[in-house]
Amino acid sequence: MRTEDAPLIRLEDYRPSDWLIDTVDLDFSLHPQKTRVRALLTLRPNPAGRPGPPLVLDGDELKLTSLSLDGKPLDASAYTVTAQALTIPAPPQHDFTLTIETEIDPSANTKLMGLYRSSRVYCTQCEADGFRRISYFLDRPDVMSVYTVRLEAEKAEAPVLLSNGNLVATGEVPGSDRHFAVWHDPHPKPAYLFALVGGALDHVRQDYVTAEGNKVELAVYVEPGKAERAGWALDSLVRCMRWDEQVFGRNYDLDVFNVVAVSDFNMGAMENKGLNIFNDKYVLADPQTATDGDYASIEAIIAHEYFHNWTGNRITCRDWFQLCLKEGLTVFRDQEFSADERSRPVKRIADVRTLRSTQFSEDAGPLAHPVRPRAYKEINNFYTPTVYEKGAEVIRMLKVLIGDEAFRQGMDLYFERCDGTAATIEEFLACFAESSGRDLSHFARWYEQAGTPTVVASGRYDAAARRYTLELAQSTPPTPGQSEKRPVVLPIKLGLVGSHGDLSLKTSSNAYAGDGLIVLDTSSLSISFEDVAEAPIPSLMRGFSAPARLDLDLSDAELLRLFSADSDSFNRWQSLQTVATRALAAAGKPGADRNALTATAAELGRALDGFVKADALTDPAFAAQVLRLPAPADIAREIGGDVDPDAIFAAHRSLSGAIGKTLLGNLPGLRAALATSGAYRPDAASAGRRALRNELLGLAALAAPAEGAGLCEEQFATADNLTDRLAALAAMTLIPGERREALIARFAEAYAREPLVLDKWLMAQALIPEPETLERVKRLMQHPAFSLGNPNRVRALIGGFAANLTQFNRADGEGYGFVSDIVIALDKTNPQVASRLLGSFKSWRMLEPGRKRLAREALSTVARMPNLSRDVADIAERALA
């Protein structure tokens, strides 16, 4: 289907379903090529629907084998059926049952939506509209039903049979080598939360007792022989369940909770009620096959999917326009959990890095959209950083704005009022308006308006009056479909930093909400603070209190003072980031004067040298973040137009190398002090020490390549964990030559039987910023470890190359052509992965004219292809609009 042929779904066109499905009884006879599905649906007219409507059920590439109404076969003249829909023009206008039998081929399902086989394991993915690939159904989130599921399969092929809810029966099928299991979920749910798994799987298990005293059997299922790698995921599950009881008062509500890891999965994981299905990269971990980052990601994603039990499952979304209601809120919850489990300042910095690199760039390009879109052609294309990460920031702002107590009361009210329903953003916000006594209609603009606001701030000090006046103004640039922007509510946490720390804040302004909070909800405001004893330096947006850009008229010297004196850890980090960003943005423009970059390198080098000597060992994880410069892609976004990626990269490499040279004298002693003894531990403190040690290794590779290569080789040879080995490989990729290629080969040899580790090996090479990388990537596509049919492999190698600022954006356009060719090839088998890869072009409009023309040509080539999927056609159309 071409995107121009696809209907445009609009929020304002929503109307309730004409029919409701109270119960769903599913019977699966699993077979690799011919799985039979029998669905018994109990339907009734929806009192909120239209009178006397037809019944139209969704399908997708389905084969109907039989159809009965109230137990009697339905005459062919009484319905029409295609692969995409089943229509009964004149159904009974009262309660009735419909029995639908379909036949599907799980092994041929390369889209990995609906029911498919992954490494001989049957599994499902039904969000957003995959259930219609299993049976004809009202496949929409506001139709919630109670499910009972019977699974039958050959016992040798699928000894484990899992579905949603509680296990109520098992047994052998008489006269055969087959067996069955029956599962019942008492909680009504939409079809997108249905799941089943069948296969030969190992597992680890543990009993858990909730705060209400109910026993829950927890289990994590993995491929045979990998159970010893599932312990961290199980441990993370226990910790996040306890955290949700303590922080949000949420107890689990079934007798079992199962997690299953599969190797072929389009997303990270899926929150199906009681049966979470995960990409195995977010479950499997041991010191030899997972990095510190993997351990942290597993912890966060296990928590995210579990937290959906209440924010997504018990309360789901009325329609897909409300996607941020479950995803933004649940990302906020998993971020808070990780912050409590690890370092809150470091977690906040990491989350903001992700937001800026993914969501800010989305806001600045042709794919920009509000947190709650108003229209879509393909909902799969709106599982975006704007919905997830910016959606979480909106929740965080709400908490800052109304305070912790009112926020908790609002969450409690939301759980009480909306439990068991398909809710909307309006219903969600109404709970907080009630708990806080505030009118949140202006705040709701965050859900309707796309784009990243910029806050321009300037201050002046009147020594005679002992008054400091702060001027603030906000603006948001135009985005597709929204040329005019209105002011949004911006909670701005601030402090005034004097020579001995924070100064007291005294003001009579209505914009001051107390506790260091200014609320900027108009285009501009002026606020004066009285009894200010000395000229202060303003510390604004503490903790990154709003997802906005800050343009502050501070000199580099004042920013470096903030780095040394600010009480807010985030703004200490941010002050150095701002100094580096200014210098790199200036040096990355055509004809830039590199002398200014040299001067900035000296300033930053002195500040970082002092910091490393005095403070680095106190909080190594924070120090690692401080030493990491803004990414080249962040500098490209800061420049905003006429971007030359090669110039930005050259400036970035120059500044990094200069800082590395400044720190060289400290490297041996500091790296020795950071070395850990004893067995590997994934805890935050140990991970922080490794993070700083490896950040220093990367700087050494840039500052002194020969010496750095030796350090990389030594670390690779002596490391007892993947974190340090992969860091050695990553640092070595910065040093061209035979020693690099030898280490790349050694890494592949060491991990030849570990696909998830080889993904990291593929990505490390795809990110090498050299002209030869494109040919390297093409060769790696022939490597036995690579498969275009596995989403993880594609994301690692092709996605890694598309994230390579200089090589994807080659001046000859070959990078664009390569990626667009892969998109076209993938579109035939897995449109979701193809469309996400095409999203790599989201920033093409900011490039210099030559690259911009070539990127547009590549996008146009994709757009002109016949028979494009709706997923890819939608992205191409929006990117070119």
Beta strands, then each sheet from edge to edge (+ up, - down):
strand 1: 9-10
strand 2: 19-29
strand 3: 35-45
strand 4: 55-58
strand 5: 63-69
strand 6: 72-73
strand 7: 80-81
strand 8: 85-88
strand 9: 96-104
strand 10: 114-118
strand 11: 121-125
strand 12: 145-154
strand 13: 160-163
strand 14: 166-172
strand 15: 178-189
strand 16: 196-199
strand 17: 202-209
strand 18: 215-222
strand 19: 256-262
strand 20: 269-270
strand 21: 275-279
strand 22: 316-317
strand 23: 375-376
strand 24: 422-423
strand 25: 454-462
strand 26: 467-475
strand 27: 490-498
strand 28: 501-502
strand 29: 512-514
strand 30: 517-520
strand 31: 524-529
strand 32: 537-540
strand 33: 549-552
sheet 1: 1+ 23-
sheet 2: 6+ 5- 9+ 3- 2+ 12+ 15- 14+
sheet 3: 4+ 8- 7+
sheet 4: 10+ 11- 16+ 13-
sheet 5: 17+ 18- 19- 21- 20+
sheet 6: 22+ 24+
sheet 7: 31+ 26- 25+ 33+
sheet 8: 28+ 27- 30+ 29-
sheet 9: 28+ 27- 32+
end
